[in-house]
């Protein structure tokens, strides 16, 4: 591997030594992102799919949600009786659990367990749907009266009146009354911080409010869980929430958590860990096992969560269990994967890029057996022209919205016998719940993906939790990724930044001294060096960096790339025809595309899903320039050439999954703009992505480990 740029021009570094710790390559070869940001200010808060605005489908979806909620409640009623406080918990967690069970059972009110909070009555919180509709209709425009009322309240509280639309979107038409009664409800608006809500409350309430106000404690509890969802968590432990409240000067965090639970703003859960454990070999382990007693299983910490994610996880667990139980086993000839899918309703398949061919081969064989089969992918850009024309593979968002894929039967289920889901690690819990609920009884589901890549931008860890639950067959591919890129990425997956031989300049390292040089060299690579060396157009190269901000984040890089590749006045809300953009149709989901033009209604963008119209009122919030992406945004895609930008200040954001994901997006060529020195090999060897706190694994284990439970 050389230590030079692809084009060997305007470098000042050609032929120079690579930074110590960079993988030696044909050039100079090169904690996950702090937050899973996507295109828009409400980035990564939710992951969902677009839905076709058809009234009949919306009605069917609502009916399906009502039926789903009824099934969830029926299953809850069939489970064992309430856990007695103190048997497996202690202290505040035990009291909280007793309160929740008693309130749910109707034997007591929340006030019987927690001191009544001296707060004025507040408007009821809007009920959440069991899972998000598969095709959410565009939100209705707020009425002029609602906006005027909110502006007046915001002005009295010293908040920007420009927030009015977002406040109405978060709190509904009665937002003015809600804020007047409880100013801390402002925290429900994405981007509002606690100190801002505190200032707003002081301006409205004067001396009548303080850090111990129970309304503040409840709003902060919900806000902490919302913030956790941005990091992929569907729940947090009671201790974590209490610690978060203490950091915001809540005087009695445990009582505050109890108030939030009793009010119904958050839910409390206690899951028993029924996953099989390896026996301890040492004497201390044997003694501990004897002391535990025959009936005492491991107990997970008490968790707090929001209703929407709790219901989505329960729905997903129920749906997967339904598929497992309703499939009629068949003996299929073939390899390990084919035999597993023939005999089971749910199968998990793991492997790298080359392994994607295996589920595709399985799908073709299943069609020859006469089955109704569909393959779905995370990113529409990965579909081939043949797949688009034949309809044998579709983007997941298009499948859920009803704009692609098979029709639905009279019960609203997809007309399928086998669904193959590629890029399964990108499934968040709400999208997973929608997908599984759409499958009919007896349908087989194959989830396939690379467990080493960064997870979904939305909350949950569907693929990882299903793997960890060990409740269905798991088939690991033995098909290695080819070439120098495959060798490099495979080594990263096991914690090694290996030296690889790349005679075709498949891997090139570009050493830089600072962020300014990193931006300059990135533009040169995309505009000149890579096109000349590999015959690729600039739009076939994607730039990946650690975050949106900073001197070499996506914002700075996109500004520089636009100036070089598509200069213009930005007459359409900062955009010009030909601009590459990243569009968030819903929070947490990013699609890339190219601006076609604009009209009175908004900006027209061509994406892998087809031509879409970005309403003019959403251009500022839902659209970014998209020559450069974060690794989370790029996780489901793959491009002929990739430039990974690692300036010196990128080091804190690096982890093994981040590097694996970013480097693995390249098909033919990878350039690494390298300025992090030893932080790169150290992150690959030592830094793993933080674990996500979720409930799906124990839910799956409980449902499928107990024969006969319905």
N, C-alpha and C positions, 0 to 999 in steps of 0.2 A: 504494500500500500504506500503510495507516494505521500509526500507532504506538500501538496500544492493545490491551487485552485483548479476547477474544471477547465477554465479557458486560459489560465496563466496570463492574465492581463490586469493592469491597474491594481495590483495587489500590494506591493511592498512587502509581501510575505511569501511569495512563491519560492519553493525550494527550502523554506525555512523549517526549523524543527517544530514538530507539533508540540502543543502543551503537554507537559508530563501528565500521564493518566489517560490520554486520549487513545482510543483503539487505533492501532496502526492499520492503515487501509491504503487503497489506491490513491487517495489524496492524503489528507491528514485526518484520520477518522475521529468523528466525535471522538418531601412527603407529597405525594400526588398534589395536584393543584389545590390551593387553599380553599377554593370553592368552585363548584362545577358551574362556571358561568356560561350562559348561552346568550344568544343575541337578543338583548332587551334588559331593562332595569330590573324586572322581576325574575332575573336569570336563575334557572335551575330550581325554582321553587316547586314546580310541578312538571311532570312529563306526560304528555297526552298526545292523542292523534286527532287530526282534523276530521270533521264529519260533514257529509253532504247535507245541505239544509233542506231535507225533504221531510214534510210534515208527517207522512205515514211512518217513516223510520223513527222519527222522534217519538211518536206515540208508542210505537212498539218498544223502543228503548226504555221509556218510562215504565211501561208495564213489566218489562223484564226486571227492572230495578226493584219494583214493588215485590215481585215474586222472589227475587234474590234476598231481599231483606227478610221476608217471611221465612225463607229456608234457614237463614242464619239464626234467626231468633228461635226457630223450632229446634235446631241443633243445640243451641245453648241450653234450652229447656230440658233436653234429653240427657245432658251431662250430669255428672255427680253433683251433689248438693254443695252449698257454699263451704269454703274453707274457714275453719274456726280461727278467729284471731289469736295469734300467739303460738299456734302449733308449729308453723314453719317460718314465721316471721317474728320480729321483735320490734319493740319501740314504735316509732311513728309509722313505719311501713305496715305493721300489723294492724294498728288502729285505722289506717287509711283503707286497707283491704276489707276490714270488717265493715267500715262505713259504706264502701261501694257495694258489697254483697247485700247488706241490709237495705240500702236504698233501692237497689235493683229488684230485690224481692218484695218490696213494699212494706216491710215490717218496721221501718223507721225512716225518718227524714234526715237529710244531711245535718240539720240543726241539732239533732240528738247526739251527734258525735263531735261537732265542732261548734265553738262559740259563735252565736249569730253575729254576722257582720253588720255593723251599723252603717249601712249604705243606702242611698236612695234607690228606688226601683229603677231597673234599667230595661230597655227594650229586649225582647227575647232574641237570642242569636239565631240567625237563619239556619234551618236544618240542612245538613250536608247530604248529598246523594250517597247511596251505598258505594257506587263506583262512578267515576266520571262517565258521562254519556260518551258512546263511541264517536259521535259526531256532534260536538257541541255547537249549537247554533251561535251565531255572532251575538254578543251581548246587546241588549236593547240600549239605545242611546238614552242617557239620563234626561229626564224632563227638565224644562227650563226652571220650573218651580223648585225642584230638588237641588239643582245647581245653585240657584240664588240663595236658598236657605243655608246651604253648606258654606258658600262664600262668606255670608254674613257671620257665621259662627267662627270660621277660620280667621276672619279679620279681627274679631273680638279677642281671639286667642293669640294674635300676632303671628299666625302661620300664613304661608303664601297662598293666596287665593287660587293660584294655578293648580293647587292640589285638588280642587273641587271634584273634577271628573274622576280621579283615582279614588277619592274618598267615597263617592257614590257607588263606584264599581265594587268597592270592598264591603261597604255597609248597607247598600241598598237605598231605596228612595227615601227612607226615613233616617238617613244619615245625620241630618241636622239635629233631630231630636236625640239620636243615640249619642252624638258627641256632647250635646248639652248635658245629658244625664251622666255620661261617663267619658270625660275627655281622653282618658287613656285608650279608648277604642281607636284612637288615631294610629296606634301601633299596628293595627290590622292592615294599614296601607303599606305596600312594599317600599322599602327604602327609608322609612321613618325610624329613627333611633330613639331609645328610651329617654335620653336627655332632652330630645326635642319634644317628646310627648309630655315630659315633666314640665317643661317651660310653658307649653300650651295649657296644661291643666292649671298651673299657677295663675296664668293670666285670666282664665275663666273663673276659677274658684277662689282665688285670693288665699286668705289664711285658713280656709276650710279644708285645705288638702295638705298632705305631707307624705313622707316616704312610707308611713305605715297605713296609708289609705288602702282598705281591702280591694277597692276597684283597681288600684295600681298593681297590687300583688297578683290578682287574677290575670290582668292583661299581660303582665310580664311573664307569667307562667306560660301562657299561650304563645307569646312572642319567642320565648326560649325554644319551645318545641318547633315553631315555624323555622327558626334559624337552624335548628338541628336538621330539619328536612332538607335544607340547602346543602348540607354535608352528606346527605344520603341516609340519615337515620329515620326510622319510622317511630321510634320511641327513645326515651332516655330513662336512666334509673332515677328513683326518687332522690337519691343523694346528689346526683348530678344537677337536677333541677334546683334542689335546695341550695346547692353551692352557687349556682348561677344567680338565684335571687339574692343571696347574701352579697355577691359582688355588686349588686345594684342597690345596696343599702336597705333591703327589706328587713325590718327588725327581727321578725320571727318566721324564718323561711318554712319550717315544718308546718306551722299553722297556716301559712299562706298556701302551701301545696294542698292542705286539707280543704281550705275554702274553695280552691279551684276545682277539686274533685267533687265536693258536695254540690257545687253549683252546676256541675255538668260541663264545665268549660273544657276539662280534660278527663281522660279515663285512666284508671289504674288497673294493672294486670299483674297476675302472678302465674308464671308458667313453670311447670315441672319439666326438668330436662330428662326426657325419656330416651335419649340417644344412647346406644350401647357404649360402654366405657371399657377401656383395656384394664385388666386387673393389675394392681400394683404388685411388684415382686418383692419389695423390701419388707422388713418386719414392721416398720412404722406404718406402711400402707395396710398391712394385714390387721394391725391393731385398730387403725381407723375404721376399717370395714366392719370389724367386730363391734366397735362402739356404736356404729350407725344404726344397727338393728336391721332386721329383715325387711321392714316395710318403709324404711326411710330412704327415698331416692334423692338424687341431687336436686336442689332447689335453685332456680335462677333468681337474681335480684328482682324486686318489685319494679315494674316499669310504668312510666306515665306516657300517654300518647294522645294524639288528636283523633277524633272520631273518624275522619275521612280515611286515614291510613289504617286504623284498626279494622274498619269494615272491609277495606280493600284486601288486607292480608287474610282475613278470615274467609272472604269470598274466594280468593285465589286458592287457599288451602282446600276449601270445600270442593272447588271445581276440579283441582288436580286429583283429589281423592275419588271424585265421581268418575273421572276418566279411567283411573286405575281399576275401579270395580266393575265398570260396565263393558269393557272391551272383552270380546270373546277370543281367548288365546288361539293362535294358529301356528302350526309348524311351517315356517318358511325356510326353504333351502337358501343357502348362501353363506356369507361371512358372518362374523360375530354381530355386527350392527343389524343386519337383516334378520337374523334369528331373534335378536332381542326385541325389535319392533314388532315382529310377527306375534310374539308371545305376551306383549305387555302394552298397557295403555299409555304409559309414560316412560320415555327413555331419554337419558342425557348422553350427549356425545361431545367429547373434548378434543381439541387439536388446534394447530396453527392454520395459516392460510391455505397450505396445500390440502389440509384435511377437509376443507369445505367441499371438495369434490366427492367425498364419500356420501354425505346425505343427499347430494344431487343425484348420484348414481342410484341410491336407494329409492328416491322418488320416481325415477324413470322405471325401475323394476316394478315398483308398486303399481304404476299405471298399467304396465303390461299384465298385471294380475287382475285388472278390471276395477281397481279402487279409484275413488275420486281423491286426487292428491293435489296439494298446493304447497309451494315454497314461498316463504316470505322473508324479506331482508330488511335491515334497519334503514339503509340509505338507498334511495331510488337510483342514484347514480351508478350503483353497482349492478344494476340489471343490464343484461345484454339485449341487443336489438331482437334477437330470436325469442328471448323470454318475454319481452314486451309484446311482440306480435302474437305469440301463442297463448299468452296469459298463464303460462305454467309457473311463473314467479311474479310476485308483486311486492311493492313496498308495504311495510306494516301499517303505516298511517293510512294508505289508500285502502287496505283491506278493512280496517276498522271503520273507516268513513263510508264504506260501501261504494266507492268510486272505482274499485277494481276487485277482482276475485269472484268467487261464485256467489250466486244468490243465496237468500235465506229462506228456510222453510216457514210453515205457518206459525211455528213457535219462536221464530226469530233466530234460529240456529243456522250456522253456515252449512251448506250442503257439501260436507267433506267426510271422508273416511280416514284421511291422514293429513296432518298439517306438519310441515317441516319448518322450524323457525331457525334461521341462521342469525348470527350476531346476538345470541341469547343473553350474553352479559349486559347488553344495553337495555334489557327489559326492566323498567321500574315497576313497582308493585301495583300501581293503579292501571297502567297499560296492560300488565300481565293479567290482572283480574278481568279486565274487559275482554281480552283475547280468549281466555279460558272459558268465560261465561258464554261466549259466542259459539263454542264447540258443542255439537250434539253428543248425547250418550253414545258410547261405542266408538267414538272417534279416537284414533291414535295420535299422540303428540310427541314429536321428536324435537327436543331443544338442543341446539348445537352451537358451540362457540369456543372461544379461547379464554380459559379462566384467568390467564395472566394479564389481560388488558384491563384498563380502567373500567370501572363499573358505570352503571347508568347515571345520567345527570340528575334524574329524579330520585325520590326516596325509595329505599328498598334494595335488596340484593337477591333477586329472584333466582338467578342461576346458581350463585354461590350457596344460597340457603338450600336449594333443592339437592345440590351435590352433597352438602354436609349432612342432610337429613338421612341419607342412605335408605330411602324407601322405594327405590326403583333401580333398574339396571343402569350402570354407568359404563360406557364404552369409550376407551381412550384410543385415539388414532395413533398409529405407528408410522404415519406418512410424514417424513421430515420436509420442512420448507427448503427449497433448493437454492443453490448459488451462494455467493458471499453475503448477500443480505439475509438469507435464511439462516446461515451459520451465525452471523452476528447477533440477530434477534433471538435465536434459540439459546445462545450463551447467556444473553441478558436475562432470559426467563429463569435460569438457574443461578443467577447472581454473579455471572462472570462477564466482564467486558473483554472479550477475546480479541487477539490479533487475527485478522482474516486477510487472505490474499484476494485482491480485487483487480485483476488485470484489465478489466473493461471499465475501470473507474466507477464501479457500482457504488462504492463508498468513498466519499471525499471529506476531509476535515479542513476547515478554513479557520485558522487561529486568529483571534481578534484581541485587542487590548482593552477596549471599552465599549459601551453601548452604542455610541455614535458610529464607531467603525463597524459594529455588528449590523446596524441598519444599512449602512452604505454597502457592505459586502453582500447582504441579503438581496438588495435591489439588483446589484450587478449579476448575481447568480440567476435570479429569476428572469431578468430581462435579456441577458447576453450569454452568459457562460453555458448554462444548461441547454438553452435552445440550440446553440452552435454545436455543442459536443454530442447531443443526443437527438437532434432533429425534433424537439418538442416545442410546441407553442407555449407561451407564458401561462396561458390558462390551464395547461396540463400539469403545472407545478403548484403545489400547495405549501405554504409556509406555516410552521407550527411553533408556537412559543408558550411560555409558562402561564401567562395571564394577559388580561386586557390592559392593565395600567403599566406604569413604568416607562423608562426611556427606550426600551426595546420590546414593549408589549404589543398586542394586536393593534391598538389605536395608532401608536407611532409608526409601526411597520406599514399599516394600511395607508396612512397618509403619504408616506414616502413612495409606496408602490403605485398609488393612484397618480401621483405627480409624474412618475416615469412611464407608466403603462397606459393610462387613460386620462390625461390632463383635461381639465374642464372647469367651468365656473360652478358646478354643482347646482344648477338652476332648479332642479327638482328636489327640494329639501336637502340639498347637499350632495345629490347624486346626479350622474350623467348616464345616458345610454352607453352600454358597454362596461359599466362598473361591475366588478365582482362583488357580490353581497352575501351576507349571512342573515337569514330571515328566521325569526322565531314565530311561527304561526300560533303556537301556544307556549307558555313559559316552560322551559326545560327541553324543548325540542328545537334543533337548529337544522335548517336546510340551506344549502348553498345554491346560488344562481347568478344570473346576469341581468342587469337592468335593460329592459327593452324600450321603455318610454314612460310617459305619464299623461294623464288626462285630468279632468275635473274631479274624478272619483279617487284617484290615487296613483300609485306607482305600479307599472306592469313589470313583472319579473319572470324570467324563464328559469325553472328549477327542474330537478330530476322528476318531480311529480307532475310536470307540465307547467303551463303558464298560469300564474296566480296574480291577483290584484291585491296589493298592500294598501288598505285604506289610508287616505292622507293623514287622518288623525292618529294612525298607528306607525307612521314612517319613523318618527323620532324615537319611539320606544321599542319597536320590534325589529328594526333594521340596523345593520352595521355593514361597513365595507368588509369584504370576505376573502381578500387574497391571503390574509393571515388568520389563523384560527388557534384556539387553545387545543390541547390534546384531548380534553373531554369532548369538545365539539367535533373533533376529527375522528373519534374512536370507531365509529361505524363505517368510515370511508376508506378509500385506498386510491392512490393516484400514481401515474407513471413516475413522477419525480417529487421529492419532498425535501424542503430545506428546514432543518430544525435549528432554531436560534436559541443559544444558551449564553447570554451575556453574564457578566460577573454576578449581578444581583439576582440571577435565576436560581442560584444554588439552594436556597431554602425551600423552593417549590419542587425539587427533584426527588423522585423515588424510583424504585425498580419498576413498578407498573407504569409510571409516567414515561420513563425512557423506553420501555418495551413497546408501549402504545405508539409513541411518537415515531420511533425508528421503524416500527412495523407497518406504517402507512405507505411506505415506498414500494413500488413494484419493480422499477428498473434502476433508479438512482436515488441515493441519499447523500445530501450535503449537510454537514454539521458545522454551524458557525459557532465556534468553541471558545468560550472565555471563562469557564468555571474551573479550570485546572483539575485538582484532585477531587473536587466535589462530584464529578461525574462517575468515576469508578467507585467512589465511596457510596454514593446513593444506590448504585446498582447492587453492590455487595451487601449493604447494611440496612437500607431504608425501605420498609414495606409500607403500603398504603394503610392508613388507619382502618381498623375494623368498623363496620357499620352495625349499629344496634338495631335489630329487627326482631320480629316475632314469628316469622314464617317457618323457620326450621322447627322449633318445638311444636307449632301447630300441625305441621305435616307429620312429625313423628307421632304425635298423639292420635291423629286421625287414622294413620295407616299402620300403626303398631298394635292396634287393638282389634283383633278379628271380630267381625259381627257388628261393630259400631256403625250406625248409619248416620 
